[in-house]
Amino acid sequence: MPYLAVMLALLLAPFSETLSLEHLRHLDWQRDIRPGQRCPAKCLREHCPDARLLQSCLWGQVRDLCGCCWECGNGEGQLCDPEPRTGSTFFGQCAEGLRCKVPRRDPTMKTDPKPVCVCAKQEILCGTDGKTYENICQLRAVQRKLGEQRKVMIAHHGPCRAKPVITYAPGDIIALEGSNILLSCEVSSYPAVSIQWKKEGDNTFLAFEDSNRAMQASGGPRRFELTGWLQIHKVDRDDAGVYTCAARNTFGETSASARLRVIHRGSQSGRELPARKNEAHRPSINEAESEDDEDYEGQPSGNMYL
């Protein structure tokens, strides 16, 4: 008997909690209107959600399909119910300035794409906070989140012009002699940016192709970003050191560094590292602390690319 009581309490527990704001937008406040049925002749506002619960809707509020109750509008990229069809609802309607559209079908996907909310105006904007927004919908979402005290307005059309920002810094690597390593650096910038690599102790930047080193840069992964790579083929002890990714445009420059340690294969440390030829090792926290702390102070870290 006590066992059944415990089981019953666990089953009923979720229903005793207050519905979250996220769940509110998926409820049909018009008594589950089925396709082909009409909205009620009279708007029953007592069946509408409490307006106080909707004040924090990130993307704003919209009227339901019957034009009766207010509900949270769905944001950019969220699933939605195609509009203006009148029928049973589940995902809800898109917020102001967004449209419910079905993306193009990806031939590699087995299932058809589902409709999502897309901003009606796809124009890049620069906010007064110095950040670039893909469209007006994203800026409005930030406005609602920050409130009136920290109001963000449109500074100008087009991306913000500023010095580059490193969005993903290179990470420290421990590699066996003879292995191949790859350092990566992602930079966000407008206007265009150039990425160069430099080794600590050298007076000049590394050449694009120099003995066992090669560099490459490509746009992405996001808009107004550039990713730079430094590949070192068959590393030896002379390649060990600190490498710096330096990014520059007409508004300024920034940089981030990573240390490469090269270990002899026959050493005890080398035997403890992965045995595969092209595999390197990222230092643990304890190993990093045992290094010269002054060299690492204030430097960013990142993931290892192989």
C-alpha positions, 0 to 999 in steps of 0.5 A, spaced: 500 500 500 505 505 501 508 503 495 502 505 491 501 511 494 508 513 493 507 511 485 500 515 485 504 522 488 509 521 483 504 521 477 500 527 480 506 531 482 507 534 475 500 536 475 501 540 481 506 545 478 504 551 475 504 551 468 510 555 465 510 561 460 513 556 455 507 551 456 501 557 455 502 558 448 501 551 446 494 551 449 488 552 445 484 557 449 478 556 445 476 549 447 480 546 442 477 548 435 477 543 430 478 544 423 472 546 419 469 549 426 468 556 427 470 561 433 465 561 439 460 567 438 462 570 444 469 571 447 470 568 453 475 572 456 475 568 463 478 563 459 484 567 457 491 566 460 492 571 466 495 577 462 500 578 468 504 571 465 504 574 458 508 581 460 515 577 459 513 575 452 520 575 449 518 576 442 511 580 444 504 578 444 499 576 439 491 575 439 489 568 438 486 565 431 479 567 434 482 574 436 480 574 443 485 572 448 492 575 448 498 569 447 506 569 447 508 570 439 513 565 437 520 568 435 524 567 430 526 560 428 520 557 432 515 552 430 508 555 428 502 554 425 501 556 418 496 562 418 491 565 417 488 558 417 483 557 422 483 550 426 486 547 432 492 550 434 499 547 437 505 551 436 502 558 436 502 564 431 508 568 430 510 575 433 509 581 430 513 582 424 514 575 423 511 570 418 510 563 418 513 560 412 516 553 410 523 552 409 526 549 402 526 542 403 533 539 404 534 533 399 538 530 404 533 530 409 527 524 409 522 528 412 519 535 410 521 541 413 516 544 418 513 551 418 517 556 422 517 563 424 521 568 419 522 575 420 519 579 414 524 584 413 531 581 412 535 587 413 542 588 417 542 593 422 547 596 427 544 597 434 546 603 439 549 598 443 554 597 438 552 590 436 550 587 429 543 584 428 541 580 422 534 583 422 529 588 426 526 582 429 532 580 433 533 588 435 526 588 438 527 582 442 533 585 445 529 591 446 523 587 450 528 584 454 532 590 456 526 594 458 526 602 457 532 603 462 537 600 457 533 602 450 537 599 444 535 603 438 537 603 431 544 606 430 544 605 422 542 600 417 548 595 415 553 592 420 556 596 426 563 598 424 568 596 429 575 593 431 575 585 430 573 581 436 575 574 436 569 569 437 573 563 438 580 563 440 586 557 439 587 552 444 593 549 448 596 543 445 600 537 447 603 533 441 607 527 439 613 529 435 611 527 428 604 528 429 600 534 425 596 539 429 591 545 427 590 551 430 584 555 429 581 562 430 574 565 429 574 572 428 567 577 427 569 583 424 566 589 419 569 592 415 573 586 412 579 583 417 585 580 415 588 574 420 595 573 421 599 568 425 606 569 429 610 565 433 613 568 440 620 570 439 619 571 431 619 579 429 615 577 423 609 574 421 609 567 419 609 566 411 603 563 408 607 557 406 613 556 410 617 549 410 612 545 414 607 550 416 601 552 412 596 557 413 589 558 410 583 563 411 575 562 409 569 566 411 564 563 416 562 560 420 557 566 421 556 572 417 561 577 418 566 572 420 573 569 418 576 563 420 583 562 420 587 556 420 595 554 422 597 547 420 604 544 422 606 538 419 610 533 422 611 537 428 618 537 432 621 540 438 623 546 434 616 548 433 614 548 440 612 555 443 606 560 443 603 562 437 598 568 436 592 569 432 592 577 430 586 580 426 586 587 424 581 592 420 581 599 419 578 600 426 583 596 430 586 589 432 586 584 437 589 577 438 589 571 442 595 566 443 596 558 444 602 554 446 604 548 443 608 543 447 612 537 443 613 531 446 618 526 444 615 519 443 620 515 447 619 519 453 614 517 459 609 523 457 609 521 450 607 513 452 602 516 456 599 520 450 594 517 445 598 512 440 595 514 434 600 518 429 595 524 428 592 525 435 594 530 439 593 532 447 589 538 450 592 539 457 588 538 463 587 543 468 593 541 473 598 540 467 596 547 465 597 550 472 604 547 472 606 551 466 609 558 467 603 562 470 606 568 467 606 566 460 598 564 460 596 570 464 590 573 461 590 569 455 584 566 452 583 558 451 579 554 446 578 547 443 583 543 439 582 542 432 586 536 429 
